[in-house]
Amino acid sequence: MASVYEALQRARQGNHVQGRYGNGGSGPVPLRPRPAAREAPRAPVTQPPVTQPPVTQPPGPLAAELGSLLAAVRPLLDGDGGAVLQVVAATSGEGTSTIAREFALLAATSGQRLTLLIDANRGNPQTARGFNCDTSRGLVELPWHTGDLRAAAQPIAGTLLSVACLIGERGPRRSDAQTVGELYNRLRDEFELIVVDCPAVASGEYLDLAPETADGVILVVQAETTRPAVVSHAKGQVEQAGGHLLGAVLNRRGDYIPDFLYRML
């Protein structure tokens, strides 16, 4: 019995110790969960911004042939302000609109130039219609207080090209050379290159486009169709009007020598 008594006494004393440092003698102190070790704050992971490559429209099918023309007019583009380049033919149907369109598209894609293509054929603005441009109003009809003329032109997605009409279908039938010359000066502040798709010299409307104020004129000649006398007469009219003739583009030239012979020459 004594041994049982002593065991009970030792048990009571043990409970007393737990009560002093634990939970008041009501029982064994429950173990508290050990706090988890604190992790050092991690530096935020910054992912590089995902940049989508710009959607670019490839140059047109005549890019290879017109590359030398772009190289020839590059000195005009490297000057102060934009350059105005007129594309004209002696007679209608020689491919002026095709050359102007493809050249402007080449300058705005491969050439990386902020380019404006102006359709100056009021009677048949096929270039502007081909780009789904609004042909009801032209650039000469805009108010003179318009600050940014780029907003009046139709931008072409994936390129640095914009397209506009010179004279809208609801506008005046013709425009005087002074008004057009002043418009060129305003456009030089907005674009690096202004390509003007002009009506033929024989139409009588070309001289209204102020060739003397343009930086250069390209004469389009349809191969094996336009007579040399007609080309010479058109060249004389351009120069007499003060136009700076840069050269001629021979359009629709037939290749009579096979390509492998050309490469051997």
PyMOL commands that set and color helices and strands:
alter all, ss='L'
color gray80, all
select helices_A, chain A and resi 2-21+63-77+96-109+126-130+139-141+149-152+177-188+201-203+206-209+211-213+228-240+259-264
alter helices_A, ss='H'
color red, helices_A
select strands_A, chain A and resi 83-89+115-119+154-155+161-165+193-197+216-222+245-251
alter strands_A, ss='S'
color yellow, strands_A
deselect
rebuild
show_as cartoon
